[in-house]
Amino acid sequence: MPGILPSIASHRLNILATSKPARQKIRRFHPDKESTPDDWWSLHVDGAFRSSGSGVGLFLKAPIDEQMEQSIRLDFPASNNEVEYEAILSGLVLATTLNASKVKIHSDSQLVVGQILKEYKAKDERMAKYLLKVQESLSRLEEWVIEKTPRGDNVQADALAGIVASFPIKESTMLPVYIQATSTIVDSHVCNVSPKEYD
């Protein structure tokens, strides 16, 4: 049968010399679902290291413009760079839990981003373990990109990390956020409005 060389065939098949291969149409699975920039999730991560403790801030944006913020207080001793690695790992756990397959990671840690991109070596044993763990997590994704982001472009993740690093929180805490529309020194005009009756 033309097309298969016996020297590279891994299994011998008994094929009649008179047989011809079946002609098939080329199939494309999910042709309408080709990779587009809209398939990508955006993950901003930051770690905060303070004398009062350390914490992780995550800001994850889905392709459909939904977003999720998360703050995690680290209740164990860790260096500044270890906190940055914890932020990336926590962010990847969050993204994969939400079935993200393509993630663009934004971190303001030059060292950690450089180690992940193999621009710098992880010389410390603990940093090497963190790097290996991140590589394992990244291998579960279909595609990923990581980039060093200026601190000014990472303000949400930084604020989320700073909140939990600054307060001595020992257990899960709900932190309500209220929005005040006007200044307290401005006189507000209140009108009592009732539904209008139509004849």
Contact map, one row per residue, 1 for C-alpha under 8 A:
1111000000000011101110000000000000000000000000000000000000000000000000000000000000000000000000000000000000000000000000000000000000000000000000000000000000000000000000000000000000000000000000000000000
1111100000000000000000000000000000000000000000000000000000000000000000000000000000000000000000000000000000000000000000000000000000000000000000000000000000000000000000000000000000000000000000000000000
1111100000000000000000000000000000000000000000000000000000000000000000000000000000000000000000000000000000000000000000000000000000000000000000000000000000000000000000000000000000000000000000000000000
1111110110000000000000000000000000000000000000000000000000000000000000000000000000000000000000000000000000000000000000000000000000000000000000000000000000000000000000000000000000000000000000000000000
0111111110000000000000000000000000000000000000000000000000000000000000000000000000000000000000000000000000000000000000000000000000000000000000000000000000000000000000000000000000000000000000000000000
0001111110010000000000000000000000000000000000000000000000000000000000000000000000000000000000000000000000000000000000000000000000000000000000000000000000000000000000000000000000000000000000000000000
0000111110000000000000000000000000000000000000000000000000000000000000000000000000000000000000000000000000000000000000000000000000000000000000000000000000000000000000000000000000000000000000000000000
0001111111000000000000000000000000000000000000000000000000000000000000000000000000000000000000000000000000000000000000000000000000000000000000000000000000000000000000000000000000000000000000000000000
0001111111110000000000000000000000000000000000000000000000000000000000000000000000000000000000000000000000000000000000000000000000000000000000000000000000000000000000000000000000000000000000000000000
0000000111110000000000000000000000000000000000000000000000000000000000000000000000000000000000000000000000000000000000000000000000000000000000000000000000000000000000000000000000000000000000000000000
0000000011111000000000000000000000000000000000000000000000000000000000000000000000000000000000000000000000000000000000000000000000000000000000000000000000000000000000000000000000000000000000000000000
0000010011111100000000000000000000000000000000000000000000000000000000000000000000000000000000000000000000000000000000000000000000000000000000000000000000000000000000000000000000000000000000000000000
0000000000111110000000000000000000000000000000000000000000000000000000000000000000000000000000000000000000000000000000000000000000000000000000000000000000000000000000000000000000000000000000000000000
0000000000011111000000000000000000000000000000000000000000000000000000000000000000000000000000000000000000000000000000000000000000000000000000000000000000000000000000000000000000000000000000000000000
1000000000001111101000000000000000000000000000000000000000000000000000000000000000000000000000000000000000000000000000000000000000000000000000000000000000000000000000000000000000000000000000000000000
1000000000000111111000000000000000000000000000000000000000000000000000000000000000000000000000000000000000000000000000000000000000000000000000000000000000000000000000000000000000000000000000000000000
1000000000000011111000000000000000000000000000000000000000000000000000000000000000000000000000000000000000000000000000000000000000000000000000000000000000000000000000000000000000000000000000000000000
0000000000000001111100000000000000000000000000000000000000000000000000000000000000000000000000000000000000000000000000000000000000000000000000000000000000000000000000000000000000000000000000000000000
1000000000000011111110000000000000000000000000000000000000000000000000000000000000000000000000000000000000000000000000000000000000000000000000000000000000000000000000000000000000000000000000000000000
1000000000000000011111000000000000000000000000000000000000000000000000000000000000000000000000000000000000000000000000000000000000000000000000000000000000000000000000000000000000000000000000000000000
1000000000000000001111100000000000000000000000000000000000000000000000000000000000000000000000000000000000000000000000000000000000000000000000000000000000000000000000000000000000000000000000000000000
0000000000000000000111110000000000000000000000000000000000000000000000000000000000000000000000000000000000000000000000000000000000000000000000000000000000000000000000000000000000000000000000000000000
0000000000000000000011111000000000000000000000000000000000000000000000000000000000000000000000000000000000000000000000000000000000000000000000000000000000000000000000000000000000000000000000000000000
0000000000000000000001111100000000000000000000000000000000000000000000000000000000000000000000000000000000000000000000000000000000000000000000000000000000000000000000000000000000000000000000000000000
0000000000000000000000111110000000000000000000000000000000000000000000000000000000000000000000000000000000000000000000000000000000000000000000000000000000000000000000000000000000000000000000000000000
0000000000000000000000011111000000000000000000000000000000000000000000000000000000000000000000000000000000000000000000000000000000000000000000000000000000000000000000000000000000000000000000000000000
0000000000000000000000001111100000000000000000000000000000000000000000000000000000000000000000000000000000000000000000000000000000000000000000000000000000000000000000000000000000000000000000000000000
0000000000000000000000000111111000000000000000000000000000000000000000000000000000000000000000000000000000000000000000000000000000000000000000000000000000000000000000000000000000000000000000000000000
0000000000000000000000000011111000000000000000000000000000000000000000000000000000000000000000000000000000000000000000000000000000000000000000000000000000000000000000000000000000000000000000000000000
0000000000000000000000000001111111000000000000000000000000000000000000000000000000000000000000000000000000000000000000000000000000000000000000000000000000000000000000000000000000000000000000000000000
0000000000000000000000000001111111000000000000000000000000000000000000000000000000000000000000000000000000000000000000000000000000000000000000000000000000000000000000000000000000000000000000000000000
0000000000000000000000000000011111000000000000000000000000000000000000000000000000000000000000000000000000000000000000000000000000000000000000000000000000000000000000000000000000000000000000000000000
0000000000000000000000000000011111100000000000000000000000000000000000000000000000000000000000000000000000000000000000000000000000000000000000000000000000000000000000000000000000000000000000000000000
0000000000000000000000000000011111110000000000000000000000000000000000000000000000000000000000000000000000000000000000000000000000000000000000000000000000000000000000000000000000000000000000000000000
0000000000000000000000000000000011111010000000000000000000000000000000000000000000000000000000000000000000000000000000000000000000000000000000000000000000000000000000000000000000000000000000000000000
0000000000000000000000000000000001111111000000000000000000000000000000000000000000000000000000000000000000000000000000000000000000000000000000000000000000000000000000000000000000000000000000000000000
0000000000000000000000000000000000111111000000000000000000000000000000000000000000000000000000000000000000000000000000000000000000000000000000000000000000000000000000000000000000000000000000000000000
0000000000000000000000000000000000011111000000000000000000000011000000000000000000000000000000000000000000000000000000000000000000000000000000000000000000000000000000000000000000000000000000000000000
0000000000000000000000000000000000111111100000000000000000000010000000000000000000000000000000000000010000000000000000000000000000000000000000000000000000000000000000000000000000000000000000000000000
0000000000000000000000000000000000011111110000000000000000000110000000000000000000000000000000000001111100000000000000000000000000000000000000000000000000000000000000000000000000000000000000000000000
0000000000000000000000000000000000000011111000000000000000011110000000000000000000000000000000100001011100000000000000000000000000000000000000000000000000000000000000000000000000000000000000000000000
0000000000000000000000000000000000000001111100000000000000011110000000000000000000000000000000000000001111000000000000000000000000000000000000000000000000000000000000000000000000000000000000000000000
0000000000000000000000000000000000000000111110000000000001111000000000000000000000000000001000100000001111000000000000000000000000000000000000000000000000000000000000000000000000000000000000000000000
0000000000000000000000000000000000000000011111000000000001110000000000000000000000000000000000000000000011100000000000000000000000000000000000000000000001011000000000000000000000000000000000000000000
0000000000000000000000000000000000000000001111100000000111100000000000000000000000010011001000000000000011110000000000000000000000000000000000000000000001001100000000000000000000000000000000000000000
0000000000000000000000000000000000000000000111110000000111000000000000000000000000010011000000000000000000110000000000000000000000000000000000000000000001001100100000000000000000000000000000000000000
0000000000000000000000000000000000000000000011111000011110000000000000000000000100111110000000000000000000000000000000000000000000000000000000000000000000000100110000000000000000000000000000000000000
0000000000000000000000000000000000000000000001111100011110000000000000000000000100110000000000000000000000000000000000000000000000000000000000000000000000000100110010000000000000000000000000000000000
0000000000000000000000000000000000000000000000111110111000000000000000000000001100100000000000000000000000000000000000000000000000000000000000000000000000000000000010000000000000000000000000000000000
0000000000000000000000000000000000000000000000011111110000000000000000000000000000000000000000000000000000000000000000000000000000000000000000000000000000000000000011000000000000000000000000000000000
0000000000000000000000000000000000000000000000001111110000000000000000000000000000000000000000000000000000000000000000000000000000000000000000000000000000000000000000000000000000000000000000000000000
0000000000000000000000000000000000000000000000000111110000000000000000000000000000000000000000000000000000000000000000000000000000000000000000000000000000000000000011110000000000000000000000000000000
0000000000000000000000000000000000000000000000001111111000000000000000001110000000000000000000000000000000000000000000000000000000000000000000000000000000000000000011110000000000000000000000000000000
0000000000000000000000000000000000000000000000111111111100000000000000001110010000100000000000000000000000000000000000000000000000000000000000000000000000000000100111000000000000000000000000000000000
0000000000000000000000000000000000000000000000111000111110000000000000111100000000100000000000000000000000000000000000000000000000000000000000000000000000000000111110000000000000000000000000000000000
0000000000000000000000000000000000000000000011110000011111000000000000111100000000110110000000000000000000000000000000000000000000000000000000000000000000001001110110000000000000000000000000000000000
0000000000000000000000000000000000000000000011110000001111100000000011110000000000000010000000000000000000000000000000000000000000000000000000000000000000011111110000000000000000000000000000000000000
0000000000000000000000000000000000000000001111000000000111110000000111100000000000000010011000000000000000000000000000000000000000000000000000000000000000011001100000000000000000000000000000000000000
0000000000000000000000000000000000000000001110000000000011111000001111000000000000000000000000000000000000000000000000000000000000000000000000000000000000011000000000000000000000000000000000000000000
0000000000000000000000000000000000000000111100000000000001111100001110000000000000000000001000100000000000000000000000000000000000000000000000000000000000000000000000000000000000000000000000000000000
0000000000000000000000000000000000000000111000000000000000111110111100000000000000000000000000000000000000000000000000000000000000000000000000000000000000000000000000000000000000000000000000000000000
0000000000000000000000000000000000000001110000000000000000011111111000000000000000000000000000000000000000000000000000000000000000000000000000000000000000000000000000000000000000000000000000000000000
0000000000000000000000000000000000000111110000000000000000001111110000000000000000000000000000000000000000000000000000000000000000000000000000000000000000000000000000000000000000000000000000000000000
0000000000000000000000000000000000000100000000000000000000000111110000000000000000000000000000000000000000000000000000000000000000000000000000000000000000000000000000000000000000000000000000000000000
0000000000000000000000000000000000000000000000000000000000001111111000000000000000000000000000000000000000000000000000000000000000000000000000000000000000000000000000000000000000000000000000000000000
0000000000000000000000000000000000000000000000000000000000001111111100000000000000000000000000000000000000000000000000000000000000000000000000000000000000000000000000000000000000000000000000000000000
0000000000000000000000000000000000000000000000000000000000111100111110000000000000000000000000000000000000000000000000000000000000000000000000000000000000000000000000000000000000000000000000000000000
0000000000000000000000000000000000000000000000000000000001111000011111000000000000000000000000000000000000000000000000000000000000000000000000000000000000000000000000000000000000000000000000000000000
0000000000000000000000000000000000000000000000000000000011110000001111100000000000000000000000000000000000000000000000000000000000000000000000000000000000001001000000000000000000000000000000000000000
0000000000000000000000000000000000000000000000000000000011100000000111110000000000000000000000000000000000000000000000000000000000000000000000000000000000000001000000000000000000000000000000000000000
0000000000000000000000000000000000000000000000000000001111000000000011111000000000000000000000000000000000000000000000000000000000000000000000000000000000000001101100000000000000000000000000000000000
0000000000000000000000000000000000000000000000000000001110000000000001111100000000000000000000000000000000000000000000000000000000000000000000000000000000000000100100000000000000000000000000000000000
0000000000000000000000000000000000000000000000000000111100000000000000111110000000000000000000000000000000000000000000000000000000000000000000000000000000000000100110001000000000000000000000000000000
0000000000000000000000000000000000000000000000000000111100000000000000011111100000000000000000000000000000000000000000000000000000000000000000000000000000000000000000000000000000000000000000000000000
0000000000000000000000000000000000000000000000000000110000000000000000001111100000000000000000000000000000000000000000000000000000000000000000000000000000000000000000000100000000000000000000000000000
0000000000000000000000000000000000000000000000000000000000000000000000000111110000000000000000000000000000000000000000000000000000000000000000000000000000000000000000000000000000000000000000000000000
0000000000000000000000000000000000000000000000000000000000000000000000000111111000000000000000000000000000000000000000000000000000000000000000000000000000000000000000000000000000000000000000000000000
0000000000000000000000000000000000000000000000000000010000000000000000000001111101100000000000000000000000000000000000000000000000000000000000000000000000000000000000000000000000000000000000000000000
0000000000000000000000000000000000000000000000001000000000000000000000000000111111100000000000000000000000000000000000000000000000000000000000000000000000000000000000000000000000000000000000000000000
0000000000000000000000000000000000000000000000111000000000000000000000000000011111110000000000000000000000000000000000000000000000000000000000000000000000000000000000000000000000000000000000000000000
0000000000000000000000000000000000000000000000000000000000000000000000000000001111111000000000000000000000001011000000000000001000000000000000000000000000000000000000000000000000000000000000000000000
0000000000000000000000000000000000000000000000000000000000000000000000000000011111111100000000000000000000000000000000000000001001000000000000000000000000000000000000000000000000000000000000000000000
0000000000000000000000000000000000000000000000111000011100000000000000000000011111111110000000000000000000000000000000000000000000000000000000000000000000000000000000000000000000000000000000000000000
0000000000000000000000000000000000000000000011110000000100000000000000000000000111111111000000000000000000001001000000000000000000000000000000000000000000000000000000000000000000000000000000000000000
0000000000000000000000000000000000000000000000100000000000000000000000000000000011111111100000000000000000000001000000000000000001100100000000000000000000000000000000000000000000000000000000000000000
0000000000000000000000000000000000000000000000100000000100000000000000000000000001111111110000000000000000000000000000000000000000000000000000000000000000000000000000000000000000000000000000000000000
0000000000000000000000000000000000000000000011100000000111000000000000000000000000111111111000000000000000000000000000000000000000000000000000000000000000000000000000000000000000000000000000000000000
0000000000000000000000000000000000000000000011000000000000000000000000000000000000011111111100000000000010100000000000000000000000000100000000000000000000000000000000000000000000000000000000000000000
0000000000000000000000000000000000000000000000000000000000000000000000000000000000001111111110000000000000000000000000000000000000001100100000000000000000000000000000000000000000000000000000000000000
0000000000000000000000000000000000000000000000000000000001000000000000000000000000000111111111000000000000000000000000000000000000000000000000000000000000000000000000000000000000000000000000000000000
0000000000000000000000000000000000000000001010000000000001010000000000000000000000000011111111100000000000000000000000000000000000000000000000000000000000000000000000000000000000000000000000000000000
0000000000000000000000000000000000000000000000000000000000000000000000000000000000000001111111110000000000000000000000000000000000000000110000000000000000000000000000000000000000000000000000000000000
0000000000000000000000000000000000000000000000000000000000000000000000000000000000000000111111111000000000000000000000000000000000000000100000000000000000000000000000000000000000000000000000000000000
0000000000000000000000000000000000000000000000000000000000000000000000000000000000000000011111111100000000000000000000000000000000000000000000000000000000000000000000000000000000000000000000000000000
0000000000000000000000000000000000000000101000000000000000010000000000000000000000000000001111111111001000000000000000000000000000000000000000000000000000000000000000000000000000000000000000000000000
0000000000000000000000000000000000000000000000000000000000000000000000000000000000000000000111111111100000000000000000000000000000000000000010000000000000000000000000000000000000000000000000000000000
0000000000000000000000000000000000000000000000000000000000000000000000000000000000000000000011111111000000000000000000000000000000000000000000000000000000000000000000000000000000000000000000000000000
0000000000000000000000000000000000000000000000000000000000000000000000000000000000000000000001111111000000000000000000000000000000000000000000000000000000000000000000000000000000000000000000000000000
0000000000000000000000000000000000000000000000000000000000000000000000000000000000000000000000111111100000000000000000000000000000000000000000000000000000000000000000000000000000000000000000000000000
0000000000000000000000000000000000000001100000000000000000000000000000000000000000000000000000111111111000000000000000000000000000000000000010000000000000000000000000000000000000000000000000000000000
0000000000000000000000000000000000000001000000000000000000000000000000000000000000000000000000010011111000000000000000000000000000000000000011100000000000000000000000000000000000000000000000000000000
0000000000000000000000000000000000000011100000000000000000000000000000000000000000000000000000000001111100000000000000000000000000000000000011110000000000000000000000000000000000000000000000000000000
0000000000000000000000000000000000000001111000000000000000000000000000000000000000000000000000100001111110000000000000000000000000000000000010111000000000000000000000000000000000000000000000000000000
0000000000000000000000000000000000000001111000000000000000000000000000000000000000000000000000000000011111000000000000000000000000000000000000011110000000000000000000000000000000000000000000000000000
0000000000000000000000000000000000000000011110000000000000000000000000000000000000000001000000000000001111100000000000000000000000000000000000011110000000000000000000000000000000000000000000000000000
0000000000000000000000000000000000000000011110000000000000000000000000000000000000000000000000000000000111110000000000000000000000000000000000000111100001000000000000000000000000000000000000000000000
0000000000000000000000000000000000000000000111000000000000000000000000000000000000000001000000000000000011111100100000000000000000000000000000000111100001000000000000000000000000000000000000000000000
0000000000000000000000000000000000000000000011000000000000000000000000000000000000000000000000000000000001111100000000000000000000000000000000000001111001000000000000000000000000000000000000000000000
0000000000000000000000000000000000000000000000000000000000000000000000000000000010010000000000000000000000111111100000000000000000000000000000000001100000000000000000000000000000000000000000000000000
0000000000000000000000000000000000000000000000000000000000000000000000000000000000000000000000000000000000111111110000000000000000000000000000000001000000000000000000000000000000000000000000000000000
0000000000000000000000000000000000000000000000000000000000000000000000000000000010000000000000000000000000001111111000010000000000000000000000000000000000000000000000000000000000000000000000000000000
0000000000000000000000000000000000000000000000000000000000000000000000000000000010011000000000000000000000001111111100000000000000000000000000000000000000000000000000000000000000000000000000000000000
0000000000000000000000000000000000000000000000000000000000000000000000000000000000000000000000000000000000101111111110000000000000000000000000000111000000000000000000000000000000000000000000000000000
0000000000000000000000000000000000000000000000000000000000000000000000000000000000000000000000000000000000000111111111110000000000000000000000000000000000000000000000000000000000000000000000000000000
0000000000000000000000000000000000000000000000000000000000000000000000000000000000000000000000000000000000000011111111111100000000100000000000000000000000000000000000000000000000000000000000000000000
0000000000000000000000000000000000000000000000000000000000000000000000000000000000000000000000000000000000000001111111100000000000100110000000000000000000000000000000000000000000000000000000000000000
0000000000000000000000000000000000000000000000000000000000000000000000000000000000000000000000000000000000000000111111110000000000000000000000000100000000000000000000000000000000000000000000000000000
0000000000000000000000000000000000000000000000000000000000000000000000000000000000000000000000000000000000000000011111111000000000000000000000000000000000000000000000000000000000000000000000000000000
0000000000000000000000000000000000000000000000000000000000000000000000000000000000000000000000000000000000000000011111111000000000000000000000000000000000000000000000000000000000000000000000000000000
0000000000000000000000000000000000000000000000000000000000000000000000000000000000000000000000000000000000000010011011111100000000000000000000000000000000000000000000000000000000000000000000000000000
0000000000000000000000000000000000000000000000000000000000000000000000000000000000000000000000000000000000000000001001111110000000000000000000000000000000000000000000000000000000000000000000000000000
0000000000000000000000000000000000000000000000000000000000000000000000000000000000000000000000000000000000000000001000011111101100100000000000000000000000000000000000000000000000000000000000000000000
0000000000000000000000000000000000000000000000000000000000000000000000000000000000000000000000000000000000000000000000001111101100000000000000000000000000000000000000000000000000000000000000000000000
0000000000000000000000000000000000000000000000000000000000000000000000000000000000000000000000000000000000000000000000000111111100000000000000000000000000000000000000000000000000000000000000000000000
0000000000000000000000000000000000000000000000000000000000000000000000000000000000000000000000000000000000000000000000000111111110000000000000000000000000000000000000000000000000000000000000000000000
0000000000000000000000000000000000000000000000000000000000000000000000000000000000000000000000000000000000000000000000000001111111000000000000000000000000000000000000000000000000000000000000000000000
0000000000000000000000000000000000000000000000000000000000000000000000000000000011000000000000000000000000000000000000000111111111100000000000000000000000000000000000000000000000000000000000000000000
0000000000000000000000000000000000000000000000000000000000000000000000000000000000000000000000000000000000000000000000000111111111110000000000000000000000000000000000000000000000000000000000000000000
0000000000000000000000000000000000000000000000000000000000000000000000000000000000000000000000000000000000000000000000000000111111111000000000000000000000000000000000000000000000000000000000000000000
0000000000000000000000000000000000000000000000000000000000000000000000000000000001001000000000000000000000000000000000000000011111111100000000000000000000000000000000000000000000000000000000000000000
0000000000000000000000000000000000000000000000000000000000000000000000000000000000001000000000000000000000000000001100000100001111111110000000000000000000000000000000000000000000000000000000000000000
0000000000000000000000000000000000000000000000000000000000000000000000000000000000000000000000000000000000000000000000000000000111111111000000000000000000000000000000000000000000000000000000000000000
0000000000000000000000000000000000000000000000000000000000000000000000000000000000000000100000000000000000000000000000000000000011111111100000000000000000000000000000000000000000000000000000000000000
0000000000000000000000000000000000000000000000000000000000000000000000000000000000001001100000000000000000000000000100000000000001111111110000000000000000000000000000000000000000000000000000000000000
0000000000000000000000000000000000000000000000000000000000000000000000000000000000000000000000000000000000000000000100000000000000111111111000000000000000000000000000000000000000000000000000000000000
0000000000000000000000000000000000000000000000000000000000000000000000000000000000000000000000000000000000000000000000000000000000011111111100000000000000000000000000000000000000000000000000000000000
0000000000000000000000000000000000000000000000000000000000000000000000000000000000000000100110000000000000000000000000000000000000001111111110000000000000000000000000000000000000000000000000000000000
0000000000000000000000000000000000000000000000000000000000000000000000000000000000000000000100000000000000000000000000000000000000000111111110010000000000000000000000000000000000000000000000000000000
0000000000000000000000000000000000000000000000000000000000000000000000000000000000000000000000000000000000000000000000000000000000000011111111000000000000000000000000000000000000000000000000000000000
0000000000000000000000000000000000000000000000000000000000000000000000000000000000000000000000000000000000000000000000000000000000000001111111000000000000000000000000000000000000000000000000000000000
0000000000000000000000000000000000000000000000000000000000000000000000000000000000000000000000010001111000000000000000000000000000000000111111110000000000000000000000000000000000000000000000000000000
0000000000000000000000000000000000000000000000000000000000000000000000000000000000000000000000000000110000000000000000000000000000000000001111110000000000000000000000000000000000000000000000000000000
0000000000000000000000000000000000000000000000000000000000000000000000000000000000000000000000000000111000000000000000000000000000000000000011111000000000000000000000000000000000000000000000000000000
0000000000000000000000000000000000000000000000000000000000000000000000000000000000000000000000000000011110000000000000000000000000000000010011111100000000000000000000000000000000000000000000000000000
0000000000000000000000000000000000000000000000000000000000000000000000000000000000000000000000000000001110000000000000000000000000000000000000111110000000000000000000000000000000000000000000000000000
0000000000000000000000000000000000000000000000000000000000000000000000000000000000000000000000000000000111100000100010000000000000000000000000011111000000000000000000000000000000000000000000000000000
0000000000000000000000000000000000000000000000000000000000000000000000000000000000000000000000000000000111100000100000000000000000000000000000001111100000000000000000000000000000000000000000000000000
0000000000000000000000000000000000000000000000000000000000000000000000000000000000000000000000000000000001111100100000000000000000000000000000000111110000000000000000000000000000000000000000000000000
0000000000000000000000000000000000000000000000000000000000000000000000000000000000000000000000000000000001111000000000000000000000000000000000000011111011000000000000000000000000000000000000000000000
0000000000000000000000000000000000000000000000000000000000000000000000000000000000000000000000000000000000010000000000000000000000000000000000000001111111000000000000000000000000000000000000000000000
0000000000000000000000000000000000000000000000000000000000000000000000000000000000000000000000000000000000010000000000000000000000000000000000000000111111100000000000000000000000000000000000000000000
0000000000000000000000000000000000000000000000000000000000000000000000000000000000000000000000000000000000000000000000000000000000000000000000000000011111100000000000000000000000000000000000000000000
0000000000000000000000000000000000000000000000000000000000000000000000000000000000000000000000000000000000000000000000000000000000000000000000000000111111100000000000000000000000000000000000000000000
0000000000000000000000000000000000000000000111000000000000000000000000000000000000000000000000000000000001110000000000000000000000000000000000000000111111111100000000000000000000000000000000000000000
0000000000000000000000000000000000000000000000000000000000000000000000000000000000000000000000000000000000000000000000000000000000000000000000000000001111111110000000000000000000000000000000000000000
0000000000000000000000000000000000000000000100000000000011100000000000000000000000000000000000000000000000000000000000000000000000000000000000000000000001111111000000000000000000000000000000000000000
0000000000000000000000000000000000000000000111000000000111100000000010000000000000000000000000000000000000000000000000000000000000000000000000000000000001111111100000000000000000000000000000000000000
0000000000000000000000000000000000000000000011110000000010000000000000000000000000000000000000000000000000000000000000000000000000000000000000000000000001111111110000000000000000000000000000000000000
0000000000000000000000000000000000000000000000000000000010000000000000000000000000000000000000000000000000000000000000000000000000000000000000000000000000111111111000000000000000000000000000000000000
0000000000000000000000000000000000000000000000000000000111000000000011100000000000000000000000000000000000000000000000000000000000000000000000000000000000011111111100000000000000000000000000000000000
0000000000000000000000000000000000000000000001110000011111000000000000111000000000000000000000000000000000000000000000000000000000000000000000000000000000001111111110000000000000000000000000000000000
0000000000000000000000000000000000000000000000110000001110000000000000000000000000000000000000000000000000000000000000000000000000000000000000000000000000000111111111000000000000000000000000000000000
0000000000000000000000000000000000000000000000000000001000000000000000100000000000000000000000000000000000000000000000000000000000000000000000000000000000000011111111100000000000000000000000000000000
0000000000000000000000000000000000000000000000000000011100000000000000111000000000000000000000000000000000000000000000000000000000000000000000000000000000000001111111111000000000000000000000000000000
0000000000000000000000000000000000000000000000011101111100000000000000001000000000000000000000000000000000000000000000000000000000000000000000000000000000000000111111110000000000000000000000000000000
0000000000000000000000000000000000000000000000000101110000000000000000000000000000000000000000000000000000000000000000000000000000000000000000000000000000000000011111110000000000000000000000000000000
0000000000000000000000000000000000000000000000000001100000000000000000000000000000000000000000000000000000000000000000000000000000000000000000000000000000000000001111111000000000000000000000000000000
0000000000000000000000000000000000000000000000000001100000000000000000000000000000000000000000000000000000000000000000000000000000000000000000000000000000000000000111111100000000000000000000000000000
0000000000000000000000000000000000000000000000000000000000000000000000001000000000000000000000000000000000000000000000000000000000000000000000000000000000000000000100111111100000000000000000000000000
0000000000000000000000000000000000000000000000000000000000000000000000000010000000000000000000000000000000000000000000000000000000000000000000000000000000000000000000011111000000000000000000000000000
0000000000000000000000000000000000000000000000000000000000000000000000000000000000000000000000000000000000000000000000000000000000000000000000000000000000000000000000001111100000000000000000000000000
0000000000000000000000000000000000000000000000000000000000000000000000000000000000000000000000000000000000000000000000000000000000000000000000000000000000000000000000001111110000000000000000000000000
0000000000000000000000000000000000000000000000000000000000000000000000000000000000000000000000000000000000000000000000000000000000000000000000000000000000000000000000001011111000000000000000000000000
0000000000000000000000000000000000000000000000000000000000000000000000000000000000000000000000000000000000000000000000000000000000000000000000000000000000000000000000000001111100000000000000000000000
0000000000000000000000000000000000000000000000000000000000000000000000000000000000000000000000000000000000000000000000000000000000000000000000000000000000000000000000000000111110000000000000000000000
0000000000000000000000000000000000000000000000000000000000000000000000000000000000000000000000000000000000000000000000000000000000000000000000000000000000000000000000000000011111000000000000000000000
0000000000000000000000000000000000000000000000000000000000000000000000000000000000000000000000000000000000000000000000000000000000000000000000000000000000000000000000000000001111100000000000000000000
0000000000000000000000000000000000000000000000000000000000000000000000000000000000000000000000000000000000000000000000000000000000000000000000000000000000000000000000000000000111110000000000000000000
0000000000000000000000000000000000000000000000000000000000000000000000000000000000000000000000000000000000000000000000000000000000000000000000000000000000000000000000000000000011111000000000000000000
0000000000000000000000000000000000000000000000000000000000000000000000000000000000000000000000000000000000000000000000000000000000000000000000000000000000000000000000000000000001111110000000000000000
0000000000000000000000000000000000000000000000000000000000000000000000000000000000000000000000000000000000000000000000000000000000000000000000000000000000000000000000000000000000111110000000000000000
0000000000000000000000000000000000000000000000000000000000000000000000000000000000000000000000000000000000000000000000000000000000000000000000000000000000000000000000000000000000011111010000000000000
0000000000000000000000000000000000000000000000000000000000000000000000000000000000000000000000000000000000000000000000000000000000000000000000000000000000000000000000000000000000011111110000000000000
0000000000000000000000000000000000000000000000000000000000000000000000000000000000000000000000000000000000000000000000000000000000000000000000000000000000000000000000000000000000000111111000000000000
0000000000000000000000000000000000000000000000000000000000000000000000000000000000000000000000000000000000000000000000000000000000000000000000000000000000000000000000000000000000000011111000000000000
0000000000000000000000000000000000000000000000000000000000000000000000000000000000000000000000000000000000000000000000000000000000000000000000000000000000000000000000000000000000000111111100000000000
0000000000000000000000000000000000000000000000000000000000000000000000000000000000000000000000000000000000000000000000000000000000000000000000000000000000000000000000000000000000000001111110000000000
0000000000000000000000000000000000000000000000000000000000000000000000000000000000000000000000000000000000000000000000000000000000000000000000000000000000000000000000000000000000000000011111000000000
0000000000000000000000000000000000000000000000000000000000000000000000000000000000000000000000000000000000000000000000000000000000000000000000000000000000000000000000000000000000000000001111100000000
0000000000000000000000000000000000000000000000000000000000000000000000000000000000000000000000000000000000000000000000000000000000000000000000000000000000000000000000000000000000000000000111110000000
0000000000000000000000000000000000000000000000000000000000000000000000000000000000000000000000000000000000000000000000000000000000000000000000000000000000000000000000000000000000000000000011111000000
0000000000000000000000000000000000000000000000000000000000000000000000000000000000000000000000000000000000000000000000000000000000000000000000000000000000000000000000000000000000000000000001111100000
0000000000000000000000000000000000000000000000000000000000000000000000000000000000000000000000000000000000000000000000000000000000000000000000000000000000000000000000000000000000000000000000111110000
0000000000000000000000000000000000000000000000000000000000000000000000000000000000000000000000000000000000000000000000000000000000000000000000000000000000000000000000000000000000000000000000011111000
0000000000000000000000000000000000000000000000000000000000000000000000000000000000000000000000000000000000000000000000000000000000000000000000000000000000000000000000000000000000000000000000001111100
0000000000000000000000000000000000000000000000000000000000000000000000000000000000000000000000000000000000000000000000000000000000000000000000000000000000000000000000000000000000000000000000000111110
0000000000000000000000000000000000000000000000000000000000000000000000000000000000000000000000000000000000000000000000000000000000000000000000000000000000000000000000000000000000000000000000000011111
0000000000000000000000000000000000000000000000000000000000000000000000000000000000000000000000000000000000000000000000000000000000000000000000000000000000000000000000000000000000000000000000000001111
0000000000000000000000000000000000000000000000000000000000000000000000000000000000000000000000000000000000000000000000000000000000000000000000000000000000000000000000000000000000000000000000000000111
